[in-house]
C-alpha cells in the first residue's frame, strides 16, 4: 500500500477527525448492549399452574381453592404442582369429591399466571415446564446469529466496504429489532433474534475495523476500550429500561427503535481510506484523506498523495493459512481454544445468569454494567504496565478463581454470591477487552474479532458458572504463559483486508508496509 504510512503520519494518528469517528462508533454500542441481554428481563420466573377450567362445567359454583384442591396434585412441600394436573374425567361433581382423582398428566390446556403479571415472553409463549428449554434454545439461536454474522459481514466488509456493511447492519438491527415486538409465535421470535444477532456482529466487527484503520497504532487500544465503556453504559441503560417498562413488547420497541436515528451516518460516516486504496479506488481515498487532514488542521502535499498507488493483486488466502505454519498455528490455537473461547464462556456465563444470583435482577444488572467501566478503563493502564500477555493471564486466573469460589457459596447467601459475581464480571470484562486488543495486534483488523464472538451454547440453568468456566479460565491463565507477546513487531501477523498474507517472525512481506513501531523499520 504505497506511501500510506507517510500519509497517515501527515493526517495524524488521533486528531479531531479520529476522535469524531470514535464518537460515531459509540452510539451503536448502546443498542448492541440492549440486544445482548434484554431477553433476561423478558423471561423472569413467575408462579404458574395448569389450566384446569374443565371442572367448571361440572361444578360452576366451586370456589377457586376448591377447584385447585380437586384438580391439582401437591408436591412434597404441600404446594400445588406447577407442571402436572389430575386427568379430566367424565364423572359428576359428587363422585369426584367423594373418591378424588388419582391419575395425573402434563398440563394439556395451557397454564394460568397471576392476573397482575405484565405480558412477558414467559407468560405469552408459555416458556414453562416442558417448554422452558425454549428460552435457552432461543439464546443459543441468538449466539448462532452472532457467529453467522461474523462469518458473513466480515468478508462482506472486505468486498463492498466498511461503511455499507455498517449501514446495512444498523438497518437490519432496527427493522428486525422492532419486528420482534410484533411476532405472533415464539419460533418467529427466535428467527428474528438470529437476524438481530447477525446484525450485532456486523456492527461491532466492522465499526472496530473502521476505527482501527483510521486511528494510529499507539491510540488503537484507547479507541477500542472507549467503545467497550459505552457498551457497559448500554447495560446500565438496559437495567433502567427494563425496570420501567415491564411489557416485553414495549421494551423491545424502546430498545430497538432509537437505532433508526443513526441513519444520519449515511452522510457523515467515512469509508476506510486503507480499504479504498486496497480496492484501487485511489481518487476516493485521496478525497477522504484530504478531508481527514483538513479536520485535523493538517495538510498533505500533492507529492505525497501521488505516492498512493493501487496495491498489486495478491493470491487470495483462506483461514486455513492460519494453521499451515507451526508458530502461527500455535498462536491461533492458543487464542481460539484457550482464552478467546474461555473469555466468552466466563463473561457470558456470569452475564446471562444475572437472574440466578438471588438479589434484585435490576440492581444486579446495574452493578454488572457499572463495574465494566473501571474494568475497561483500567485495561489501558494495565496493558501499559504488564503488557498484553501478562495482563491476559492475570485476569483469566482471577476470573477463574472467583468462579471457583462461587461454586462453594451456599444458596442462602445471595449477597456474597452477587458480590463475587460482580468481581468476576470485573475480571472477565477486563480480560475480554485485553483479548480484543491482543488479537487485533496479532491478527488483522477484520478476522479474529469475528472468531472471538460468543459461544453458541448458553449454560443450562442454574448455571452460576461451574466446572467449565472455572477450569477453562484457570487453565487458560497458565497456558497463556506460552502465548506470544504482541509487543514485538516480529510476532505480529500482518494480513491484508482481502487476503491472508502470513508474516510471523519471518521478516517483512513483499512491498512497502506501514511501520509497526514508531522509530523502527517496517515489520
SETI-105055 format. One record per atom (N, C-alpha, C): residue in one letter; x, y, z. Coordinates in steps of 0.05 Angstrom, whole numbers, plus 5000, padded with zeros to 4 digits. Layout:
N
AXYZ
...
//
This chain:
523
X501749765000
X500050005000
X501850245000
X502650334977
X504750524973
X504250784987
X506150875003
X506151145015
X504151175037
X502650975044
X500451015064
X501551075091
X503950975098
X505051035125
X505651325128
X506951445108
X507651725109
X505151895108
X503251815092
X500751975091
X499251975117
X499351745130
X497951725156
X499251905177
X501851915176
X503152095195
X502552385189
X502152445163
X501352715155
X498452775164
X496752585163
X493952625171
X493752655201
X495352495216
X495152495245
X494052235256
X495152145279
X494351895290
X491651905304
X491252115320
X488752125336
X487952415339
X487452545316
X486552825316
X483552845319
X482453085315
X479553125317
X477952945298
X479052885274
X477552705256
X477252435268
X479452315279
X479252055291
X477552055316
X477752265331
X476052285356
X473052295348
X472452445327
X469652455317
X468752185308
X470552035294
X469851775284
X469351575308
X471151595328
X470751415351
X468151485365
X467451745366
X464851825378
X462551695362
X462751695336
X460651575320
X460351275325
X462551145332
X462450855337
X461250795364
X460850995382
X459850935409
X456850895409
X455351045393
X452451025395
X451350755389
X452350605368
X451250335364
X451750145387
X453850205403
X454450025425
X452250015445
X450750235448
X448550235467
X446350035459
X445750035433
X443749845423
X444749555424
X447349525418
X448549255420
X448249135448
X448849305468
X448649205496
X445749125502
X443849275492
X441049215497
X440348935486
X441048885461
X440248635449
X441748395460
X444148445471
X445648225482
X444248105507
X442948275523
X441948175549
X439048235554
X437548345534
X434848425540
X433048185546
X433547955535
X431747725539
X431747635568
X433847695583
X433947625611
X431647745627
X430747985618
X428748125633
X425948075621
X425847925600
X423247855587
X422247575595
X423947425609
X423247145616
X423747105646
X422847285662
X423147255691
X421147045701
X422046905721
X420346695732
X417946815746
X415546695741
X413146775754
X411646515762
X410046525784
X408446295792
X406546205769
X406145955766
X404345855745
X403245585754
X401045505741
X399845245746
X398245165722
X397544915720
X395944825698
X393144955697
X392244995673
X389545095669
X387544855672
X386044855694
X384044645699
X381244745698
X380744915679
X378045035677
X375944825668
X376844585661
X374944375653
X372844315674
X373744345699
X371944265721
X369644465726
X369944705714
X367844905717
X365244815704
X365444655683
X363044555670
X361544365689
X362944235707
X361744045725
X360844175751
X362644355761
X361944495786
X362344795783
X360444935771
X360745225765
X360845385791
X359845285813
X359745435838
X362145385856
X364045235847
X366345175864
X368045425868
X369145455892
X370945675896
X373645615883
X375445815881
X378045775869
X379645565884
X379545575911
X381145385927
X380045105924
X377345075923
X376244815919
X376944695892
X376844865872
X377544765845
X380444675844
X382244825856
X385044745855
X385544495871
X384144465894
X384444215911
X383543965896
X381543995879
X380443765865
X382043695840
X383443885828
X384643835802
X387643845801
X388943935822
X391943955822
X393143795844
X395143625838
X396543485859
X398443675873
X399443585896
X401343755912
X404043615913
X406143785916
X408843675918
X409543605946
X411943535951
X412843445978
X412543665999
X412643915990
X412444146009
X409544236013
X407644106000
X404844176003
X403844385983
X405644485966
X404844675946
X403644545921
X402044685906
X400844565882
X403044525861
X402844295848
X404744235826
X404344445803
X406544535792
X406344735771
X406244615743
X407044365740
X407244245713
X405643995710
X403943935728
X402243695725
X399443755737
X397443585729
X394743615738
X393443345738
X391143325752
X389643075751
X388243055724
X388242815713
X386942775687
X383942825688
X382942975669
X380043035669
X378442765666
X376142755679
X374342525678
X371542615672
X369842415665
X367042475659
X365142425682
X366242425706
X364542385730
X363042635736
X361042595754
X359642825765
X361242935788
X360543165797
X362043305818
X362043155844
X359743025851
X359542875876
X361542645876
X361842505854
X363642275853
X366542375855
X367142595842
X369942705844
X370542775872
X368742905886
X369242995914
X369342755932
X367842545926
X367742305944
X370242135940
X370942075915
X373141885910
X375742025904
X375642275895
X378042415888
X379242315861
X381242455851
X382542385827
X385342295833
X386342095818
X389041985823
X390841995799
X389841955775
X391541955751
X392342245744
X394942275739
X395942545732
X397042555704
X397242785693
X398342825667
X399543105665
X401043155644
X402143415640
X399943615633
X400543865636
X398644075630
X397844065601
X395343995596
X394343955568
X392844195558
X391944375575
X390444605567
X391844875572
X394444865574
X395945105579
X396345165608
X397245405615
X397845485642
X396345735650
X396245785676
X394946025687
X397046175702
X397246435698
X399146615711
X397746825727
X399146955746
X397847175761
X396747385743
X394247475748
X392947665731
X394347935730
X395848005751
X397148265752
X399848255738
X400648025728
X403348005716
X403348135688
X405148335683
X405348455657
X406048245636
X405348285611
X405948095590
X409048055587
X409847805586
X412647745583
X412947515563
X415347465555
X415847235537
X414946985550
X415446955576
X414746705590
X411746665591
X410246865597
X407346835600
X405946825573
X406946975553
X405546985528
X406046735511
X408446615513
X409046385497
X409346135514
X408546145539
X408545915557
X411345775559
X413345925566
X416045815568
X416545695595
X414845505602
X414945375629
X414845075625
X415444935646
X415344635647
X416844515623
X415544355607
X416944225585
X417644415562
X416844665564
X417444855543
X419545055553
X420545025578
X422345225588
X425045225574
X425844995563
X428344985548
X428345165524
X426045245514
X425945415491
X427345685497
X427345765522
X428646015529
X431645995524
X432845775534
X435745735529
X436345685500
X434545545486
X434945505457
X434845765442
X433045945450
X432946205436
X435446365441
X436646345465
X439146485470
X441346365453
X441346095449
X443345965432
X442946045403
X440446085394
X439946175367
X441046455363
X440746615383
X441846895381
X444846875379
X446146705395
X449046675394
X449846565366
X448246385355
X448746285329
X448646515308
X446746695312
X446646935295
X449147095297
X450247135321
X452747275324
X454947145308
X455046875309
X457146735295
X456746755264
X454246725255
X453746745227
X454347025217
X453647225233
X454247495225
X457147555222
X458747435240
X461647475237
X462747345212
X461547115205
X462446975181
X461447115155
X459147255157
X458047385133
X459147665130
X458847825151
X459448115148
X462448175148
X464147995159
X467048035157
X467948035128
X467547815114
X468347805086
X466848015069
X464248065076
X462748265060
X463948545063
X464848615087
X466048875090
X468648895075
X470048675070
X472448685054
X471748715024
X469348625017
X468548624989
X467248894981
X465448994997
X463949234990
X464649475006
X466249445028
X467049665044
X465949665072
X467249815090
X466349815118
X463749975121
X463650205108
X461350385111
X458750255103
X458550125079
X456050005071
X455149785091
X457049625100
X456349405119
X455249515145
X456449735155
X455449855180
X452649955176
X452150085153
X449450185148
X447449965145
X448149755131
X446349525127
X445749395154
X447849365171
X447449235197
X445649405215
X445949665214
X444249845230
X441349815221
X440949805195
X438249785184
X436949515192
X438549295190
X437449035197
X436849015227
X438549135243
X438049125272
X435549275279
X435249515268
X432849665274
X430349535263
X430449435239
X428049315226
X427149065242
X429048875246
X428248625259
X428048655289
X429448855301
X429148905329
X426349005336
X425349195320
X422649285324
X420649075315
X421348915295
X419548705286
X419048495307
X421048455324
X420748255346
X418348325364
X417848575367
X415548655384
X412848575373
X412748495348
X410148425336
X409948135327
X411847965335
X411847685327
X409447545339
X408147365324
X405847215335
X406546955347
X409046855342
X409746585351
X412646595360
X413246415379
X415946415391
X418046335371
X417446165352
X419446075332
X420046305313
X418146475308
X418646725292
X420446905308
X419946925334
X421647085352
X424546985350
X425046725351
X427746625350
X429046685324
X427546675302
X428646735275
X429447025274
X427747205284
X428447495284
X430847545302
X430947415325
X433247455343
X435847365329
X435747155313
X438147065298
X439147285279
X437247415266
X438047625247
X439147865263
X437947925286
X438948145302
X441748075312
X442247825320
X444947745328
X446947775306
X446147705281
X447947745259
X448548035254
X446548205257
X447048495254
X448848605276
X448548505300
X450348585322
X453248535315
X453748295304
X456548235295
X457448415273
X455548475254
X456348655232
X457048925242
X455649025262
X456249285273
X458849285289
X459049105308
X461449105325
X464049055310
X464048855293
X466448785278
X467249015259
X465349115243
X466049305222
X466749575234
X465349655254
X465949915267
X468749895280
X469349665292
X472049635303
X474149655281
X473649525258
X475549525236
X475849815226
X473649955222
X473750225211
X475350415230
X474850385256
X476250555275
X479250495276
X479950245276
X482750175278
X484250235252
X482850245230
X484150315204
X484550615201
X483150775217
X483651065217
X485351155239
X485251025262
X486751105286
X489551005285
X491451165294
X494251075295
X494650845314
X496850695309
X497450455324
X497450505354
X498750725363
X499050775391
X496450835405
X494450935390
X491851015402
X489650805398
X490250585384
X488150385379
X487050255404
X488750175423
X487650065448
X485750255461
X486450505462
X484750705474
X482050725460
X482050725434
X479550745418
X477750495423
X478950255424
X477450015428
X476250015456
X477750095476
X476850085504
X474750295509
X474850525495
X472750725498
X470050615488
X470050475466
X467650355456
X466550135475
X468349995488
X467549795508
X466249925532
X467250155540
X465950305562
X463150385554
X462650465529
X459950535521
X458150285521
X459250055515
X457749805517
X456849765546
X458549825565
X457849795593
X455649995601
X455750235590
X453650435595
X451050325584
X451150195561
X448750085549
X447449875568
X449049725581
X448049525600
X446549665624
X447649885633
X446450035655
X443750155645
X443650255620
X441150355609
X439150135607
X439949895600
X438149665598
X436849615625
X438449635647
X437249585674
X435049785679
X435450045672
X433450245677
X431050205659
X431450145634
X429250105615
X427449865624
X428749645630
X427249405637
X425849445664
X426849605681
X425549665707
X423049835702
X423250025684
X420950205679
X418950095660
X419749915642
X417949805622
X417749505625
X415749405637
X415449125643
X414148965620
X412749105603
X411548965580
X413748905560
X414148655553
X416548575537
X416448695509
X414048725497
X413848835470
X414549125470
X413649275490
X414349565491
X417249595497
X418349415514
X421249435520
X422849385495
X422049195478
X423549145454
X423449385435
X421149515433
X420949755416
X422749975427
X422650015454
X424250225466
X427250185462
X428049935462
X430949885459
X431849865430
X430049825411
X430749775383
X430350025365
X428150165370
X427450385352
X429450615351
X430750685374
X432650915373
X434950875353
X435550635345
X437850605326
X437150715299
X434650755292
X433950885267
X434951175266
X435451295289
X436451565290
X439351575278
X440651345277
X443351345267
X443551345236
X441351365223
X441451375194
X442751625183
X443251825200
X444852045191
X447751965185
X448451715193
X451051615186
X451451605156
X449251585141
X449451585112
X451051825102
X450852045115
X452052295106
X454752355121
X455152245144
X457552325160
X459552105164
X458851855160
X460751635166
X462651605142
X465251625147
X467151595125
X467851305119
X468751255095
X469750995087
X472650975096
X473650735099
X476450695106
X478150755082
X480050945085
X481951005063
X483650775057
X484450615076
X486050375071
X484650185053
X482050145059
X480449955042
X480250065014
X479850335011
X479550454984
X482150414968
X484450444981
X486950404967
X487250114959
X486549934977
X486749644971
X485049574947
X482749714944
X480949654921
X481649814896
X483749974898
X484550124875
X482950374870
X481350454889
X479750704887
X481350934898
X483451004884
X485451194893
X484251474896
X482751564876
X481651834878
X479751874901
X478151674907
X476351684931
X478051694956
X480151534957
X481851534980
X483151804985
X484051934963
X485252194966
X483352394977
X480852394968
X478852584978
X478352535008
X478152285016
X477552225045
X479952305062
X482352255052
X484852325067
X485052625069
X484552775048
X484653065049
X482653185068
X480253055069
X478153155087
X479053105116
X480252865121
X481152805148
X483352995157
X485253045138
X487453225145
X486453505150
X484353595134
X483253865138
X481953885166
X480453685174
X479253685201
X481353685223
X483553545218
X485753535237
X487553775235
X486853965217
X488354215213
X491254155204
X491353965186
X493953885174
X493653905144
X495953885131
X495953885101
X497553645091
X496653545069
X498053335055
X499053435028
X501553425024
X502653535000
X501753374976
X501353504953
X500553354929
X502553134921
X505153184927
X507152984920
X506752734937
X505952774962
X505552544980
X503052394971
X500952534963
X498552404954
X499052234929
X500852344912
X501352194887
X502751934892
X503851894917
X505151634923
X503051414926
X500551484930
X498451274932
X498151134906
X498650874906
X498350714883
X496650474889
X495150374870
X493550134874
X495349904883
X494449754902
X496149534912
X496149304892
X498449184888
X498648954870
X496848724879
X495648594860
X493848374866
X495548144877
X494648034900
X495947814912
X494147574912
X495247344916
X493647104916
X491747104940
X489247044935
X487347044957
X487946814976
X487646865001
X488146665021
X485646565034
X485946405054
X483646295069
X484446265098
X482446235116
X483046195144
X484845955149
X484945765130
X486745535134
X489645615134
X490345855123
X493045945124
X494045985152
X492146035170
X492946075198
X494045815211
X493645585199
X494445335210
X496745205195
X497845335175
X499745195158
X502645225168
X503145425185
X505845465195
X505845405225
X507945285235
X507945185262
X507445405282
X509045615281
X508745825301
X506045965299
X505146015275
X502546145271
X500245955280
X500645695275
X498645505284
X498445505315
X500745525328
X500645535357
X499245785367
X499846015355
X498546265363
X495546235359
X494646145336
X491846125330
X490345935350
X491545705355
X490245515373
X490045615401
X492245745410
X492145865437
X489946065440
X489846245420
X487846455421
X484946345419
X484646155401
X481946045397
X481045865420
X482645665427
X481745455445
X482145525474
X483945705480
X484545755508
X483245995520
X483646225507
X482646455521
X480546625507
X480346615480
X478146755468
X475446615474
X475446345471
X473046185478
X472446205508
X474546175524
X474146185553
X473246455562
X474346665550
X473446935557
X470446955554
X469446865531
X466546865526
X465046695546
X466146455552
X464746275570
X464446395597
X466546525608
X466346645635
X464646895634
X465147065615
X463747325614
X460747275611
X459947115591
X457147065587
X455946875607
X457646695618
X456646525640
X455746685664
X457146915669
X456247095691
X453947275681
X454247395658
X452347595649
X449547475644
X449447225632
X446947105626
X445546965649
X446846975672
X445746855696
X445147065717
X444647305709
X444047525727
X441547465744
X439747295734
X437247235748
X437647015769
X440046895770
X440446665788
X442146725812
X442846975817
X444547035840
X443047095865
X440347125864
X438747145888
X437947425896
X439147635884
X438447915891
X436748025868
X435848275872
X434248415852
X435748425826
X434548325804
X435948305779
X436648575767
X434948775772
X435449035761
X437949165774
X438149145800
X440449245814
X442949095806
X442648825803
X444948665795
X445848735768
X444048775749
X444748855722
X446149135722
X445049315738
X446249575740
X449149555750
X449549385771
X452249345781
X454049215761
X452949025746
X454548885725
X455449085703
X453749275696
X454549465676
X456449665687
X455949765712
X457649965724
X460549865728
X460849615736
X463449505743
X465149475718
X463849465695
X465449435670
X466949695663
X465949925671
X467250175664
X470050195676
X470350165703
X473150165713
X474749935703
X473449705696
X474949475685
X476149545658
X474549675641
X475549745614
X477649965616
X477050165632
X478950385635
X481650295647
X481350115667
X483750005680
X485549855661
X484249745639
X485849595620
X487949765606
X487250025602
X489150205589
X491750215604
X491550235630
X493950255647
X495249985652
X493549775654
X494549515659
X496149415635
X495249465611
X496649385587
X499349525585
X499449775593
X501949915592
X503949825614
X502849735636
X504549655659
X505549365656
X503649185650
X504448895649
X504848795621
X503748935601
X503848825574
X501348655569
X501048565544
X498648415536
X498548145549
X500647995547
X500647715555
X500247685585
X501747825601
X501447805630
X498747905640
X497848125627
X495248225635
X493048025630
X493147895606
X491147695600
X491247455619
X493647365626
X493947135644
X492847205672
X493547435682
X492647515709
X489647535710
X488447665690
X485547705690
X484047435687
X485047255671
X483746995668
X483946835693
X486246845706
X486546695731
X484646805752
X484447075754
X482647195774
X479747125769
X478847145744
X476047075738
X475546785743
X477446605737
X477046315743
X476946265772
X478646395788
X478646355817
X476046445830
X475046675820
X472446775830
X470146585825
X470146475800
X468046285793
X468346035811
X470745955817
X471245725834
X470145775862
X470546005872
X469546075899
X466446085899
X465246185877
X462346205876
X461045925878
X462345725867
X461145455868
X460945345896
X462545455915
X462345365942
X460645535961
X459445745951
X457745915967
X454945795969
X453845765993
X451145665996
X449145845983
X446945725974
X444845875960
X443446075978
X443646046005
X442246236023
X443946486029
X446146526013
X447746766017
X447946915990
X445747025981
X445747155954
X447547405953
X447847545975
X449447785975
X452347715969
X453347505983
X456147425979
X456547325950
X454647175940
X454847065913
X454847295893
X453147495897
X452947715878
X455447885879
X456547935902
X459048095905
X461347955890
X461447695894
X463547545880
X463047545849
X460547525842
X459947525813
X460647795801
X460248015815
X461048275805
X464048295802
X465448185821
X468448175819
X469248005795
X467947775792
X468547615769
X467947755742
X465747905742
X465048065718
X467148275712
X468248395734
X470348595730
X472748465716
X473648235726
X475948095714
X475348005686
X472947885682
X472247785656
X472048005635
X470948235643
X470648465625
X473448575617
X475148605637
X477848695631
X479348495613
X478948235618
X480248035602
X479148035573
X476548085570
X475348105544
X476548335528
X476748565541
X477948795527
X480848745519
X482248615538
X485048555532
X485248365508
X483448175506
X483547985484
X483048125457
X481248325458
X480748475433
X483248615424
X484548755443
X487048895435
X489248695427
X489448485442
X491548285438
X491248155410
X488848065404
X488447925379
X488548115356
X487548365359
X487648555338
X490548625330
X492448605349
X495248665344
X496648425332
X495648185337
X496947945327
X495647865300
X493247945296
X491747865272
X490648115259
X489248085235
X488248315221
X485948445235
X485348695227
X483148835240
X480448705235
X480248565212
X477748415207
X478548115205
X477647955223
X478347675223
X477847555250
X479847595268
X479647465294
X477447585311
X476747835307
X474547945323
X471947795318
X471547695294
X469147535288
X469347265301
X471747135300
X472046875311
X471746875341
X472347105353
X472247115382
X469447185392
X467447165374
X464747205383
X463846985401
X461547015412
X460746855436
X460346565429
X460646395450
X460046115446
X457046085440
X456445895423
X453745865413
X451845765435
X452845595452
X451045465472
X451045625498
X448745675508
X448445805534
X448645595556
X449845685578
X450045495601
X447245425611
X446645175617
X444045105627
X443645195655
X441245285662
X440645375690
X440845135709
X441645185734
X442045445746
X444945525744
X445845575720
X448745585714
X450245825724
X450345855751
X452446025762
X454945885755
X456846005740
X458945865727
X460345655744
X460545415732
X461545195747
X464045085735
X464244825731
X466844705724
X467944805698
X466244845677
X467344925652
X468745185653
X467445405661
X468845665662
X471145655682
X470845515705
X472945515725
X475445385713
X475145145703
X477545005692
X478645155668
X476745255651
X477645395627
X479245645633
X478245815651
X479546065656
X482246025670
X482245845690
X484745805705
X486845675687
X486045475671
X487945335654
X488945525632
X487145695622
X488045895602
X490046095613
X489546165638
X491446355651
X494246245652
X494445975658
X497045855659
X498245805631
X496545705613
X497445645586
X498245895571
X497046125578
X497646365564
X500546455567
X501846335587
X504746395591
X506446325567
X505346135550
X506946055526
X505946205502
X504046385505
X502946535482
X504946755474
X504846855449
X506647065441
X505847325452
X507747515454
X507147785462
X506847955437
X504848125437
X504448295414
X506148545415
X507848565435
X509548805436
X511748785415
X512548545408
X514648515388
X513448525360
X514348715344
X513248735317
X513848485300
X515848335307
X516448095292
X514547865298
X513047895320
X511047695327
X508247775317
X508247985301
X505648085292
X504847935266
X502347875263
X501347745238
X500147965221
X501348015198
X500448225180
X498748095158
X496248185156
X494548075135
X493148305121
X492848295095
X491348485080
X488348445087
X486748655083
X483848625087
X482648405070
X483648355046
X482448155029
X483947895029
X486447885037
X487947645035
X489447585060
X490047335065
X491647255088
X494547235079
X496147445085
X498947435079
X500447405105
X501347165110
X502347095136
X505247185139
X505747335160
X508447435165
X508947415195
X510047205204
X510447165232
X513347095237
X514947285246
X517747235253
X519447155228
X518447245205
X519947155181
X520747395164
X520947635176
X521647865160
X519147995149
X519548185131
X517348345120
X516148215096
X513648265091
X512348175066
X513448335043
X512848245019
X513748394996
X512248664994
X513748864987
X512449124983
X512649295008
X512449555006
X512649735029
X510349695048
X510849725074
X508749695094
X508949925114
X506849975128
X506850175149
X508550075172
X509950255184
X511650175206
X509950075230
X510849855241
X509249745264
X509949885290
X512349975293
X513150105318
X514550365310
X513750585323
X514850845316
X517950845319
X519150935299
X522050965300
X523550715292
X522150495284
X523450245276
X522550175248
X524150025235
X523449955207
X520949785206
X519749775182
X517349625179
X517749335186
X515849215200
X515848935209
X517948895230
//
